[in-house]
Amino acid sequence: MKIFIHTINEGSIMRRMTGVLSIAVSAVLLAACASKSDTRAVNWEQRAKRAWVVSELAPDASVAAARPCLANLSVADYASRHFVEVRYHHAKLMHHEIAEVPPGMVLKAGDEIELWPAACSAGKLSRIGKAFN
């Protein structure tokens, strides 16, 4: 009788140890999957999008007159600022908008950026948050 009880207790201990071991292994694997803060992350909660620079707009006033979001700028104001055309995906569609490049930021065609889009057709400029290149 003592041998039978002893065998049951050993089996119970083995099951507990197996359970604890599987929890420990799971915790280690999950920790390995966790990544550090991604510097390329886009602020999705604030409706930012990942976008790409298509081209720089020429500092020519005729270009500004053709775009509704730039039409209200004076020639001097337009020439003193830097604008780019950007593209981004939204709902399986590719959108193209105009954004002002923040002071001190250098962008070229193909650069990946964080963008808060706005409709140029409604007279609004999109805003660039950061460059990922």
N, CA, C and O of each residue as an XYZ file, in Angstrom:
532
protein
N       0.808     -1.191      0.000
C       0.000      0.000      0.000
C       0.850      1.252      0.000
O       0.542      2.224     -0.690
N       1.932      1.225      0.784
C       2.807      2.380      0.831
C       3.437      2.630     -0.535
O       3.584      3.785     -0.934
N       3.802      1.609     -1.240
C       4.450      1.753     -2.542
C       3.484      2.397     -3.531
O       3.895      3.260     -4.307
N       2.233      2.009     -3.524
C       1.233      2.557     -4.429
C       1.030      4.052     -4.177
O       0.988      4.824     -5.134
N       0.904      4.476     -2.941
C       0.728      5.890     -2.592
C       1.965      6.685     -2.986
O       1.858      7.799     -3.498
N       3.129      6.114     -2.747
C       4.373      6.785     -3.097
C       4.449      7.013     -4.621
O       4.895      8.077     -5.051
N       4.030      6.054     -5.431
C       4.045      6.173     -6.885
C       3.075      7.255     -7.343
O       3.396      8.012     -8.259
N       1.918      7.346     -6.738
C       0.942      8.383     -7.088
C       1.512      9.762     -6.779
O       1.379     10.677     -7.591
N       2.137      9.926     -5.632
C       2.718     11.214     -5.269
C       3.834     11.613     -6.230
O       3.938     12.781     -6.603
N       4.671     10.655     -6.636
C       5.736     10.971     -7.587
C       5.151     11.412     -8.925
O       5.674     12.342     -9.538
N       4.095     10.781     -9.387
C       3.438     11.167    -10.639
C       2.847     12.560    -10.540
O       2.917     13.337    -11.493
N       2.276     12.875     -9.412
C       1.698     14.194     -9.189
C       2.777     15.274     -9.232
O       2.574     16.341     -9.810
N       3.916     14.991     -8.622
C       5.036     15.938     -8.626
C       5.546     16.119    -10.052
O       5.859     17.237    -10.461
N       5.631     15.036    -10.803
C       6.112     15.126    -12.185
C       5.173     15.973    -13.039
O       5.625     16.762    -13.868
N       3.872     15.810    -12.837
C       2.917     16.615    -13.597
C       3.064     18.089    -13.258
O       3.020     18.940    -14.146
N       3.238     18.395    -11.970
C       3.424     19.792    -11.559
C       4.705     20.363    -12.150
O       4.719     21.491    -12.641
N       5.774     19.587    -12.101
C       7.053     20.070    -12.635
C       6.962     20.273    -14.143
O       7.527     21.227    -14.676
N       6.258     19.385    -14.828
C       6.074     19.539    -16.270
C       5.273     20.805    -16.566
O       5.593     21.540    -17.500
N       4.240     21.057    -15.778
C       3.443     22.274    -15.951
C       4.258     23.535    -15.717
O       4.176     24.489    -16.490
N       5.045     23.534    -14.649
C       5.889     24.694    -14.338
C       6.929     24.890    -15.431
O       7.192     26.016    -15.853
N       7.519     23.787    -15.886
C       8.528     23.868    -16.939
C       7.922     24.412    -18.236
O       8.546     25.233    -18.909
N       6.732     23.970    -18.588
C       6.109     24.458    -19.828
C       5.768     25.948    -19.721
O       5.877     26.676    -20.708
N       5.362     26.401    -18.551
C       5.093     27.832    -18.351
C       6.380     28.630    -18.469
O       6.399     29.694    -19.087
N       7.457     28.122    -17.879
C       8.748     28.819    -17.952
C       9.252     28.896    -19.390
O       9.741     29.940    -19.821
N       9.137     27.804    -20.131
C       9.578     27.799    -21.531
C       8.723     28.763    -22.352
O       9.252     29.481    -23.201
N       7.424     28.790    -22.114
C       6.541     29.717    -22.825
C       6.926     31.164    -22.548
O       6.953     31.987    -23.462
N       7.221     31.473    -21.302
C       7.615     32.838    -20.944
C       8.910     33.238    -21.641
O       9.039     34.368    -22.111
N       9.861     32.323    -21.708
C      11.134     32.615    -22.383
C      10.901     32.834    -23.872
O      11.462     33.764    -24.453
N      10.085     31.994    -24.497
C       9.815     32.147    -25.925
C       9.076     33.443    -26.223
O       9.383     34.111    -27.211
N       8.119     33.807    -25.397
C       7.403     35.066    -25.606
C       8.327     36.262    -25.426
O       8.227     37.239    -26.169
N       9.210     36.197    -24.463
C      10.163     37.291    -24.253
C      11.099     37.414    -25.447
O      11.499     38.521    -25.807
N      11.449     36.298    -26.060
C      12.327     36.334    -27.230
C      11.618     36.953    -28.427
O      12.261     37.568    -29.279
N      10.304     36.796    -28.498
C       9.542     37.364    -29.613
C       9.310     38.860    -29.450
O       9.105     39.564    -30.439
N       9.339     39.341    -28.243
C       9.099     40.763    -28.007
C      10.242     41.566    -28.608
O      11.412     41.204    -28.481
N       9.881     42.657    -29.261
C      10.923     43.477    -29.886
C      11.084     44.782    -29.127
O      10.208     45.211    -28.377
N      12.213     45.382    -29.348
C      12.449     46.693    -28.754
C      11.594     47.716    -29.486
O      11.016     47.413    -30.531
N      11.512     48.899    -28.954
C      10.750     49.970    -29.571
C      11.220     50.181    -31.008
O      12.411     50.366    -31.260
N      10.291     50.151    -31.931
C      10.622     50.309    -33.340
C      10.682     51.783    -33.692
O       9.686     52.498    -33.577
N      11.846     52.234    -34.120
C      11.991     53.642    -34.488
C      11.304     53.935    -35.811
O      11.129     55.095    -36.183
N      10.913     52.877    -36.524
C      10.213     53.065    -37.787
C       8.697     52.979    -37.606
O       7.958     52.912    -38.589
N       8.241     52.980    -36.381
C       6.813     52.859    -36.113
C       6.085     54.148    -36.472
O       6.597     55.249    -36.268
N       4.892     53.987    -37.005
C       4.037     55.112    -37.371
C       2.967     55.257    -36.302
O       2.470     54.255    -35.787
N       2.613     56.462    -35.967
C       1.630     56.747    -34.925
C       0.214     56.513    -35.469
O      -0.511     57.458    -35.780
N      -0.163     55.225    -35.578
C      -1.459     54.864    -36.155
C      -2.616     55.422    -35.337
O      -3.648     55.790    -35.897
N      -2.455     55.487    -34.016
C      -3.551     55.946    -33.160
C      -3.967     57.379    -33.484
O      -5.126     57.746    -33.292
N      -3.040     58.182    -33.969
C      -3.338     59.572    -34.316
C      -3.595     59.725    -35.819
O      -3.528     60.831    -36.355
N      -3.886     58.621    -36.486
C      -4.232     58.570    -37.908
C      -3.078     58.903    -38.851
O      -3.298     59.370    -39.968
N      -1.874     58.665    -38.406
C      -0.721     58.856    -39.289
C      -0.634     57.672    -40.245
O      -1.154     56.593    -39.962
N       0.016     57.880    -41.359
C       0.189     56.835    -42.371
C       1.665     56.726    -42.725
O       2.425     57.685    -42.584
N       2.052     55.561    -43.181
C       3.391     55.382    -43.752
C       3.272     55.814    -45.209
O       2.400     55.334    -45.933
N       4.144     56.717    -45.638
C       4.059     57.267    -46.992
C       5.444     57.334    -47.612
O       6.452     57.134    -46.933
N       5.483     57.617    -48.902
C       6.734     57.714    -49.643
C       6.738     59.000    -50.458
O       5.715     59.404    -51.012
N       7.886     59.626    -50.522
C       8.029     60.850    -51.306
C       8.079     60.462    -52.781
O       8.878     59.617    -53.186
N       7.212     61.092    -53.578
C       7.189     60.842    -55.021
C       8.154     61.795    -55.716
O       8.990     61.376    -56.517
N       8.027     63.081    -55.399
C       8.901     64.074    -56.028
C       8.875     65.364    -55.227
O       7.970     65.605    -54.428
N       9.882     66.181    -55.458
C       9.916     67.511    -54.862
C       9.203     68.455    -55.820
O       9.309     68.310    -57.038
N       8.482     69.416    -55.271
C       7.826     70.398    -56.129
C       8.809     71.518    -56.431
O       9.530     71.989    -55.551
N       8.823     71.927    -57.670
C       9.729     73.000    -58.087
C       9.312     74.306    -57.419
O       8.127     74.526    -57.167
N      10.277     75.167    -57.134
C       9.931     76.446    -56.498
C       9.321     77.448    -57.477
O       9.363     78.655    -57.237
N       8.759     76.957    -58.568
C       8.131     77.802    -59.580
C       6.691     78.103    -59.169
O       5.969     77.196    -58.755
N       6.270     79.339    -59.273
C       4.932     79.755    -58.841
C       3.828     79.122    -59.679
O       2.706     78.979    -59.193
N       4.108     78.742    -60.915
C       3.071     78.140    -61.757
C       2.637     76.783    -61.212
O       1.482     76.390    -61.379
N       3.547     76.069    -60.565
C       3.208     74.778    -59.950
C       2.246     75.003    -58.793
O       1.279     74.258    -58.630
N       2.507     76.022    -57.995
C       1.661     76.321    -56.840
C       0.256     76.712    -57.264
O      -0.715     76.349    -56.600
N       0.138     77.442    -58.351
C      -1.178     77.888    -58.811
C      -2.047     76.715    -59.251
O      -3.273     76.795    -59.183
N      -1.425     75.628    -59.701
C      -2.174     74.469    -60.188
C      -2.711     73.594    -59.060
O      -3.595     72.770    -59.298
N      -2.209     73.747    -57.857
C      -2.626     72.912    -56.724
C      -3.518     73.718    -55.777
O      -3.122     74.796    -55.334
N      -4.707     73.218    -55.463
C      -5.616     73.969    -54.584
C      -5.042     74.260    -53.196
O      -5.341     75.301    -52.611
N      -4.221     73.350    -52.666
C      -3.685     73.560    -51.321
C      -2.554     74.583    -51.310
O      -2.181     75.071    -50.242
N      -2.003     74.917    -52.470
C      -0.912     75.892    -52.557
C      -1.350     77.204    -53.203
O      -0.585     78.168    -53.225
N      -2.568     77.248    -53.726
C      -3.039     78.415    -54.473
C      -3.113     79.682    -53.627
O      -2.947     80.778    -54.162
N      -3.352     79.566    -52.342
C      -3.494     80.747    -51.479
C      -2.164     81.321    -51.015
O      -2.141     82.378    -50.384
N      -1.061     80.654    -51.309
C       0.250     81.141    -50.880
C       0.756     82.218    -51.834
O       0.550     82.142    -53.045
N       1.414     83.208    -51.273
C       2.044     84.221    -52.127
C       3.269     83.597    -52.795
O       3.762     82.559    -52.354
N       3.751     84.229    -53.850
C       4.920     83.721    -54.570
C       6.124     83.649    -53.633
O       6.866     82.667    -53.648
N       6.317     84.686    -52.822
C       7.453     84.721    -51.891
C       7.317     83.637    -50.821
O       8.297     82.983    -50.463
N       6.100     83.451    -50.315
C       5.864     82.436    -49.283
C       6.111     81.041    -49.849
O       6.738     80.205    -49.198
N       5.620     80.792    -51.055
C       5.825     79.488    -51.692
C       7.309     79.228    -51.939
O       7.790     78.119    -51.710
N       8.029     80.235    -52.400
C       9.450     80.075    -52.713
C      10.294     79.851    -51.459
O      11.357     79.235    -51.533
N       9.833     80.342    -50.311
C      10.617     80.198    -49.078
C      10.380     78.865    -48.369
O      11.083     78.546    -47.409
N       9.413     78.093    -48.821
C       9.100     76.809    -48.193
C       9.384     75.669    -49.167
O       9.538     75.892    -50.368
N       9.451     74.453    -48.645
C       9.800     73.282    -49.449
C       8.634     72.297    -49.401
O       8.209     71.885    -48.321
N       8.119     71.923    -50.568
C       6.972     71.024    -50.661
C       7.330     69.780    -51.463
O       8.160     69.824    -52.372
N       6.685     68.668    -51.108
C       6.882     67.410    -51.833
C       5.532     66.772    -52.124
O       4.551     66.998    -51.415
N       5.506     65.977    -53.174
C       4.336     65.154    -53.455
C       4.595     63.803    -52.815
O       5.679     63.241    -52.966
N       3.612     63.280    -52.105
C       3.760     62.003    -51.405
C       2.649     61.050    -51.827
O       1.603     61.466    -52.324
N       2.901     59.775    -51.618
C       1.866     58.762    -51.886
C       1.755     57.852    -50.672
O       2.740     57.587    -49.983
N       0.540     57.378    -50.422
C       0.305     56.457    -49.309
C      -0.889     55.576    -49.641
O      -1.742     55.941    -50.450
N      -0.936     54.421    -49.008
C      -2.048     53.488    -49.193
C      -3.135     53.776    -48.167
O      -2.855     54.074    -47.006
N      -4.379     53.681    -48.621
C      -5.515     53.728    -47.705
C      -6.650     52.943    -48.354
O      -7.095     53.272    -49.453
N      -7.104     51.921    -47.675
C      -8.216     51.089    -48.152
C      -7.970     50.562    -49.571
O      -8.827     50.689    -50.445
N      -6.812     49.983    -49.784
C      -6.408     49.369    -51.053
C      -6.236     50.371    -52.191
O      -6.062     49.970    -53.342
N      -6.283     51.648    -51.892
C      -6.083     52.674    -52.911
C      -4.801     53.435    -52.630
O      -4.410     53.603    -51.475
N      -4.157     53.890    -53.674
C      -2.963     54.716    -53.531
C      -3.400     56.173    -53.668
O      -4.004     56.557    -54.670
N      -3.093     56.973    -52.662
C      -3.441     58.393    -52.673
C      -2.179     59.221    -52.866
O      -1.102     58.844    -52.403
N      -2.318     60.349    -53.551
C      -1.221     61.302    -53.750
C      -1.648     62.635    -53.154
O      -2.730     63.137    -53.458
N      -0.807     63.202    -52.314
C      -1.092     64.493    -51.679
C       0.163     65.353    -51.678
O       1.244     64.901    -52.057
N       0.004     66.598    -51.245
C       1.110     67.547    -51.134
C       1.384     67.783    -49.651
O       0.456     67.961    -48.862
N       2.662     67.783    -49.278
C       3.044     68.022    -47.882
C       4.216     68.993    -47.842
O       5.062     69.013    -48.736
N       4.245     69.795    -46.786
C       5.375     70.697    -46.581
C       6.450     69.958    -45.796
O       6.159     69.288    -44.805
N       7.687     70.085    -46.243
C       8.813     69.462    -45.552
C       9.166     70.332    -44.350
O       9.384     71.532    -44.512
N       9.227     69.756    -43.146
C       9.579     70.550    -41.962
C      10.984     71.148    -42.088
O      11.853     70.563    -42.733
N      11.202     72.307    -41.476
C      12.533     72.923    -41.531
C      13.598     71.976    -40.968
O      13.391     71.323    -39.946
N      14.716     71.920    -41.643
C      15.824     71.076    -41.196
C      15.763     69.643    -41.687
O      16.728     68.898    -41.516
N      14.661     69.236    -42.290
C      14.533     67.866    -42.795
C      14.857     67.858    -44.284
O      14.383     68.714    -45.031
N      15.653     66.903    -44.711
C      16.014     66.766    -46.124
C      15.374     65.486    -46.646
O      15.614     64.399    -46.119
N      14.563     65.625    -47.683
C      13.893     64.471    -48.283
C      14.169     64.435    -49.774
O      14.385     65.464    -50.414
N      14.156     63.224    -50.309
C      14.298     63.043    -51.753
C      13.295     61.974    -52.186
O      12.707     61.289    -51.349
N      13.109     61.839    -53.471
C      12.163     60.859    -54.008
C      12.513     59.461    -53.507
O      13.675     59.054    -53.522
N      11.496     58.739    -53.065
C      11.678     57.378    -52.572
C      11.822     57.268    -51.067
O      11.737     56.166    -50.526
N      12.037     58.384    -50.372
C      12.180     58.343    -48.912
C      10.860     57.953    -48.253
O       9.784     58.352    -48.700
N      10.961     57.176    -47.198
C       9.793     56.730    -46.440
C       9.577     57.689    -45.276
O      10.525     58.055    -44.581
N       8.318     58.096    -45.065
C       8.009     59.098    -44.041
C       6.764     58.717    -43.255
O       5.996     57.840    -43.652
N       6.584     59.402    -42.126
C       5.338     59.340    -41.365
C       4.530     60.558    -41.789
O       5.033     61.681    -41.744
N       3.283     60.349    -42.198
C       2.467     61.414    -42.779
C       1.104     61.479    -42.115
O       0.475     60.451    -41.862
N       0.654     62.693    -41.835
C      -0.728     62.931    -41.439
C      -1.397     63.522    -42.667
O      -1.255     64.714    -42.939
N      -2.134     62.691    -43.420
C      -2.683     63.157    -44.690
C      -3.826     64.155    -44.528
O      -4.584     64.127    -43.559
N      -3.913     65.034    -45.518
C      -5.014     65.987    -45.635
C      -5.281     66.152    -47.126
O      -4.372     66.000    -47.943
N      -6.500     66.457    -47.476
C      -6.885     66.546    -48.883
C      -6.451     67.873    -49.490
O      -6.941     68.933    -49.102
N      -5.537     67.808    -50.436
C      -5.092     69.017    -51.136
C      -6.258     69.615    -51.921
O      -6.353     70.835    -52.062
N      -7.136     68.769    -52.425
C      -8.291     69.261    -53.184
C      -9.211     70.118    -52.317
O      -9.982     70.925    -52.835
N      -9.129     69.941    -50.996
C      -9.918     70.754    -50.059
C      -9.119     71.951    -49.556
O      -9.576     72.679    -48.675
N      -7.924     72.155    -50.113
C      -7.102     73.299    -49.725
C      -6.245     73.067    -48.495
O      -5.752     74.026    -47.902
N      -6.055     71.806    -48.096
C      -5.284     71.502    -46.884
C      -3.978     70.804    -47.244
O      -3.923     70.014    -48.186
N      -2.930     71.106    -46.483
C      -1.626     70.471    -46.677
C      -1.458     69.300    -45.722
O      -1.833     69.388    -44.552
N      -0.900     68.212    -46.215
C      -0.559     67.080    -45.351
C       0.660     67.456    -44.519
O       1.447     68.322    -44.903
N       0.804     66.790    -43.370
C       1.908     67.113    -42.457
C       2.845     65.921    -42.344
O       2.401     64.783    -42.188
N       4.148     66.186    -42.422
C       5.167     65.145    -42.289
C       5.650     65.124    -40.846
O       6.017     66.161    -40.293
N       5.649     63.933    -40.234
C       6.106     63.787    -38.857
C       7.594     63.509    -38.767
O       8.333     64.246    -38.114
N       8.034     62.444    -39.427
C       9.447     62.072    -39.381
C       9.805     61.285    -40.624
O       8.939     60.735    -41.305
N      11.096     61.241    -40.907
C      11.608     60.462    -42.033
C      12.216     59.178    -41.486
O      12.828     59.191    -40.418
N      12.055     58.073    -42.202
C      12.568     56.784    -41.751
C      13.888     56.409    -42.409
O      14.477     55.389    -42.050
N      14.361     57.189    -43.343
C      15.614     56.851    -44.040
C      16.796     57.430    -43.330
O      17.931     57.249    -43.771
